[in-house]
Amino acid sequence: MASTDKSPEPTPAKGSDPTPGEAMTIGQHVVDKSAMMVQSFKPIYQMSQHVCTFALYSHDMSRQIETHHYCSRLTNQFLQCAVYDSDESNKGRLIGVEYIISDDIFETLPPEEQKLWHSHAYEIKSALWVNPRVPEMIGMSELENLAKTYGKFWCTWQVDRGDRLPLGAPALMMSPQAVSPGLVRPDLLHERDEKYNISTESIKKSRVEIPEPEMINPMADYWKQHGKGFVIDFEETDMKKWAPFP
């Protein structure tokens, strides 16, 4: 079993209880509010898009989670997303990060790197990817662009296995696809639809006209062609020698 798939045992940081720790004190709230008044949060303020979708563990695609991406755009071809397990202010835990690139940038990557990325066409066309509370017509042009992108998503907090803290190695995540084991569980879809009062099936019909990419590089979604996922393991190594400062 690789480090990706296990957490240190025994550990008290597992279970169904919330993240350990006591509620914030009034003093801590005052410090935080004061800091917000004088410090710069420019990178965070660039987050302009909330996406609710689903992700599957590369090494065990029976493990599927609902994710909430808060995205900012550095260029027209590159987005970066902080990924949470919830969009509720007092519950959302930062569980990872996803980078999203255009198809032309993806084509410049070496094959070994391309294996770590997933395509977004099916996720968009099937309405698994939604922008909660944003009318479809407003976001349609963005969705058409996103259907041609690729993403790399590292999960650093495996909350679905009961971890109350970020434990163990990061896990590489994959996007849902139209074939098993990439199909999203119906119960997850139903729960998401109920929460936002939407119909994934109805939204899917409204996206029929979104053009399919001319080609999805077969190195992406590597599991579809090869039945293989990826895991990270820890290896003890000698530290690099360095000269002390004069």
C-alpha positions in Angstrom: 0.0 0.0 0.0 1.5 3.4 -1.0 1.6 6.4 1.2 -1.1 8.0 -0.9 -3.6 5.4 0.3 -2.8 5.3 4.0 -2.5 7.7 7.0 -0.3 7.3 10.0 -1.6 4.7 12.5 -2.5 4.8 15.2 -3.7 8.4 15.2 -6.4 10.3 17.1 -6.9 12.5 14.0 -9.5 10.2 12.4 -13.3 9.9 12.8 -16.5 11.7 12.0 -16.0 14.6 14.4 -15.1 18.0 13.0 -11.6 19.2 12.7 -10.0 19.1 16.2 -9.6 22.3 18.2 -11.8 24.7 20.2 -13.9 27.5 18.8 -12.1 30.8 18.1 -11.9 33.3 20.9 -13.1 36.9 20.7 -9.5 38.0 20.8 -8.6 35.9 17.8 -11.6 37.3 15.9 -10.4 40.8 16.7 -6.8 40.0 15.5 -8.1 38.5 12.2 -10.5 41.4 11.5 -7.8 44.0 12.2 -5.3 42.2 9.9 -7.9 42.1 7.1 -8.2 45.9 7.3 -4.5 46.6 6.8 -3.0 43.6 4.9 -3.2 42.9 1.2 -5.2 39.9 -0.1 -4.8 40.7 -3.8 -4.2 37.1 -5.0 -7.3 35.9 -3.1 -9.5 38.7 -4.4 -8.7 37.4 -7.9 -10.8 34.3 -7.3 -13.8 35.0 -9.4 -15.4 31.6 -10.0 -17.0 29.0 -7.8 -17.3 25.6 -9.4 -19.0 22.5 -7.9 -18.0 19.2 -9.5 -16.7 15.8 -8.6 -13.3 14.1 -8.4 -12.1 10.5 -8.3 -8.9 9.2 -6.7 -6.4 8.1 -9.5 -5.4 4.9 -7.6 -9.0 4.0 -6.4 -11.7 5.4 -8.5 -14.4 3.9 -6.3 -13.6 6.8 -4.0 -15.5 9.8 -5.3 -15.9 13.2 -3.7 -17.9 16.4 -4.3 -15.5 19.3 -4.7 -15.7 23.1 -4.6 -13.1 25.0 -6.7 -12.5 28.7 -6.2 -10.6 29.7 -9.3 -8.6 32.7 -10.4 -7.2 33.2 -13.9 -3.5 34.2 -14.4 -3.8 34.2 -18.2 -6.4 33.3 -20.8 -4.9 29.8 -20.9 -4.2 29.1 -17.2 -6.4 28.9 -14.1 -5.5 28.0 -10.6 -8.0 26.7 -8.1 -8.2 26.3 -4.3 -10.3 23.2 -3.7 -12.6 22.8 -0.7 -14.9 20.0 0.4 -17.8 22.5 1.1 -18.9 26.0 0.2 -20.1 26.7 3.7 -18.0 29.3 5.5 -17.7 27.5 8.8 -17.2 24.0 7.4 -15.2 24.3 4.2 -11.8 22.5 4.5 -9.0 23.3 2.0 -8.4 19.8 0.5 -6.2 20.5 -2.4 -5.3 22.5 -5.5 -6.0 22.1 -9.2 -4.2 23.8 -12.1 -6.1 24.1 -15.4 -4.4 24.7 -18.8 -5.6 25.1 -22.4 -5.2 22.3 -24.9 -2.4 24.1 -26.7 -0.3 24.4 -23.6 -1.0 20.7 -22.7 0.4 19.7 -26.0 3.8 21.2 -25.1 4.1 19.0 -22.0 6.3 15.8 -22.1 4.4 12.5 -22.2 5.4 11.6 -18.6 3.8 14.8 -17.4 0.7 14.5 -19.5 -0.1 11.2 -17.7 -0.9 13.2 -14.6 -3.6 15.4 -16.2 -7.2 14.8 -17.0 -9.6 16.2 -19.6 -12.6 18.3 -18.9 -14.8 17.8 -22.0 -17.0 15.1 -20.5 -17.2 16.9 -17.1 -18.5 20.0 -18.9 -20.8 18.4 -21.4 -22.5 16.1 -18.9 -23.1 19.1 -16.5 -21.1 17.5 -13.7 -19.2 20.8 -13.6 -21.6 23.6 -12.6 -21.3 27.2 -11.4 -23.8 27.3 -8.5 -26.4 30.1 -8.9 -24.9 31.4 -12.2 -27.4 31.3 -15.1 -26.2 28.9 -17.8 -26.4 31.5 -20.6 -24.0 33.9 -18.7 -21.3 31.2 -18.4 -21.8 29.5 -21.7 -18.8 31.0 -23.5 -16.5 30.1 -20.5 -17.8 26.6 -20.5 -17.0 26.2 -24.2 -13.4 27.2 -23.5 -13.2 24.9 -20.4 -14.3 21.9 -22.4 -11.0 22.1 -24.3 -8.8 22.3 -21.1 -6.9 19.8 -19.0 -6.5 19.8 -15.2 -4.0 18.5 -12.6 -5.6 18.1 -9.2 -3.6 17.1 -6.0 -5.7 16.3 -3.0 -3.8 17.0 0.3 -6.6 16.2 2.8 -8.5 12.9 2.3 -11.6 13.9 4.3 -13.6 11.0 2.7 -11.6 8.4 4.7 -12.4 10.2 7.9 -9.1 12.2 8.3 -9.7 15.1 10.7 -6.3 16.5 9.7 -4.3 16.5 6.5 -2.4 13.2 6.8 0.0 11.2 4.7 1.0 11.9 1.1 -1.0 13.9 -1.5 -3.3 11.9 -3.9 -3.6 12.6 -7.6 -7.2 13.0 -8.6 -9.0 12.3 -11.9 -12.1 13.8 -13.5 -15.3 11.8 -14.2 -15.7 10.1 -17.6 -18.4 8.3 -19.5 -17.0 4.9 -18.9 -16.6 2.8 -15.7 -14.9 3.2 -13.3 -15.1 6.9 -14.1 -18.9 7.3 -13.8 -20.1 9.4 -10.9 -22.3 7.7 -8.3 -26.0 8.7 -8.7 -26.3 9.4 -5.0 -23.6 12.1 -5.2 -25.4 13.7 -8.1 -28.8 13.6 -6.3 -27.3 15.1 -3.2 -25.7 18.0 -5.2 -28.9 18.6 -7.2 -31.0 18.8 -4.0 -28.6 21.2 -2.3 -28.6 23.7 -5.2 -32.1 23.0 -6.4 -30.9 22.2 -9.9 -31.3 19.3 -12.4 -28.1 17.9 -13.8 -30.1 16.2 -16.6 -31.7 19.5 -17.6 -28.4 21.4 -17.6 -26.8 18.6 -19.6 -29.5 19.1 -22.3 -28.7 22.8 -22.4 -25.1 22.0 -23.2 -25.6 19.8 -26.2 -24.4 22.5 -28.5 -21.1 23.0 -26.8 -18.5 21.8 -29.4 -16.6 18.7 -28.6 -12.8 19.1 -28.7 -11.3 18.0 -32.1 -9.1 15.6 -30.1 -8.5 14.7 -26.5 -4.9 13.7 -26.1 -4.8 9.9 -25.1 -2.0 10.6 -22.6 -4.6 12.4 -20.5 -7.0 10.3 -18.5 -4.3 7.7 -18.6 -6.3 5.1 -16.8 -8.8 4.8 -19.7 -6.2 3.5 -22.1 -4.0 1.6 -19.6 -6.0 0.8 -16.5 -3.2 2.3 -14.4 -3.4 5.1 -11.7 -0.7 6.9 -9.9 0.3 7.1 -6.2 3.0 9.0 -4.2 5.2 7.2 -1.7 7.7 8.6 0.7 11.4 7.7 0.4 14.0 8.5 3.0 17.0 10.2 1.4 20.3 11.9 2.4 20.0 15.6 2.6 22.0 17.7 0.1 25.2 19.0 1.4 25.4 22.7 1.7 28.1 25.2 2.7 27.3 27.4 5.7 27.1 31.1 5.2 30.4 32.9 5.7 
